[in-house]
Amino acid sequence: MKIVKLTLMTVFISFLLKCSIGTQRDACRNNLNGSFVARHCKELSTFILIGIAGSPNGDPSSVQRKEQVIGLELLNCVDYYERLRECDKEENKYIPSIYSKE
């Protein structure tokens, strides 16, 4: 009976706090998708097109600056996908976790 009360209490509290009960994989992916890098990585193709078509002048310093910024964004995107791969490890599927979906 105590186990049932504890389970119901946990579900009720997590509902009130807008928390979700899931696996470590879900929590990791949720936290990663809410990060700054994830948003930029998803918008990267638009950013690259704007960067390439940006200014029509052929100033070497502006072209070099654009290449540096695009390179940095690509590195951030690679880092995002490496972290995402870490979230998908097999052992994370079986570890319970509580996380916020905000």
C-alpha positions in Angstrom: 0.0 0.0 0.0 2.9 2.4 0.7 4.3 1.7 -2.7 1.1 2.6 -4.4 0.8 5.9 -2.4 4.4 6.7 -3.1 3.9 6.1 -6.8 0.7 8.2 -7.0 2.3 11.0 -5.0 5.3 11.0 -7.4 3.1 11.2 -10.4 1.0 13.9 -8.9 4.0 16.0 -7.9 5.6 15.6 -11.3 2.4 16.7 -13.0 2.2 19.8 -10.8 5.8 20.7 -11.5 5.4 20.1 -15.3 7.9 17.3 -15.1 8.0 14.2 -17.2 9.0 10.8 -16.2 11.0 8.9 -18.8 14.4 7.5 -19.5 17.9 9.2 -19.3 17.9 9.2 -23.1 14.7 11.3 -23.2 16.0 13.7 -20.6 19.4 14.1 -22.4 17.7 14.7 -25.7 15.3 17.2 -24.2 18.0 19.2 -22.5 20.1 19.1 -25.6 17.3 20.3 -27.9 16.6 23.2 -25.6 20.2 24.4 -25.9 21.5 27.4 -27.8 23.6 25.2 -30.1 20.6 23.1 -31.2 18.7 26.1 -32.3 21.6 27.4 -34.4 22.3 24.0 -35.9 18.7 23.6 -37.1 18.9 27.1 -38.7 22.4 26.5 -40.2 21.4 26.0 -43.8 19.5 29.3 -43.9 22.4 31.0 -42.2 24.9 29.6 -44.7 22.8 30.8 -47.7 22.5 34.3 -46.2 26.2 34.3 -45.5 27.1 33.3 -49.0 24.7 35.6 -50.7 25.1 38.4 -48.1 27.2 41.2 -49.5 28.0 41.4 -53.2 31.4 43.1 -52.7 34.4 40.9 -53.1 36.3 42.4 -50.1 38.7 39.6 -49.0 38.4 40.5 -45.3 34.6 40.2 -45.4 34.8 36.9 -47.3 37.3 35.5 -44.8 35.1 36.7 -41.9 32.1 34.9 -43.4 34.1 31.7 -43.8 35.2 31.8 -40.2 31.7 32.3 -38.9 30.3 29.6 -41.1 33.2 27.3 -40.0 32.4 28.0 -36.3 28.7 27.3 -36.8 29.6 24.0 -38.6 31.8 23.0 -35.6 29.0 23.8 -33.2 26.7 21.6 -35.3 29.1 18.7 -35.3 29.4 19.1 -31.5 25.6 19.0 -31.2 25.3 15.8 -33.2 28.1 14.1 -31.2 26.3 15.0 -27.9 23.1 13.7 -29.5 24.9 10.4 -30.3 26.0 10.2 -26.6 22.4 10.6 -25.5 21.4 7.6 -27.7 23.7 5.1 -25.9 22.2 1.8 -25.1 22.5 2.1 -21.3 20.6 5.4 -21.3 17.4 3.6 -22.5 17.1 1.8 -19.2 18.0 4.5 -16.6 14.8 6.2 -15.3 14.9 10.0 -15.2 12.6 13.0 -14.4 13.0 16.1 -16.6 11.2 19.3 -17.5 9.6 19.7 -20.9 9.9 23.5 -21.0 
